[in-house]
Amino acid sequence: MKFDLFVNLFDEARRPYRTVVDELLAVTQQVEELGFDTIWTGEHHFGGEGYDIQPNPIMNLLYLAQHTERIRLGIAAVVLPAWHPLRLAEDLAILDHLSNGRVEVGIARGITDRELSNLNSTRVERRFGQASRQMFKETLDIVRASWTEESLQWDGQYYTFPAGASPTATRRGIRATRNGDPRRASTSA
C-alpha cells in the first residue's frame, strides 16, 4: 500500500508567499521522513480570497525537489488550457530531469472561468463544454507528441507549429501514462 498527501496551499492571512511555500517544504520533508510516497499540490490562479494560491506548481515542486531526496512530486492537476503546450512540455520535462525522475502529473480542463478566461487568449472557458474539451485534447496531444516525436509539426484548431518544434529538453525520460501504465495512456477528457 502506498500513502500520498495532497496539500492545498491557502493563506487567508495574506502572509508573504515565501512563508506559505516554506510551510509546504516543511510538510513535504516531514512526510518524506515518515515514508509517504508522493506529495501532491494543485494549480489555481487568482485566489484573491486566500484559497488555492498555487499559480505555478511546477516552480514550487522544483523548490521541493531541491530539498528532498526520495518523495515523488505530484501535480493534481495541471490545467491544460491555461498553458502553452510546448512551454508546458518543456517545463514538466525539466522538472522531471532536475528531480531525478520523481514527477507525477495529473491533468485537468480547469474548474473556474476566472482562471481560464484570464489565462488563454481564445477564451475557452469550461462552460463552453465542447470547445473546452477540444482545447484540452489538443494541448494534451501536443504535449505527448513533443515528448515522443523527434520533430514535431502541428497544424491544429488552436495551435500551429512548423516542423522542428519539438523541445530538446523533452526528448529523454518522460512517458505518457495512465495510472502509471503507459499501455493505458489515453487522451480522453
ABEGO torsion letter per residue (X at the ends): XBBBBBBBBBBAAGBBAAAAAAAAAAAAAAAAAAGBABBBBBBBBGBAAGBGBBABAAAAAAAAAAABAABBBBBOBBBAAABBAAAAAAAAAAAAAAAGGABBBBBBAEABAAAAAAABAAGBBAABAAAAAAAAAAAAAAAAAAAABABBBBBBAABBBBBGABBAAAABGBBBBBGGBAAABBABX
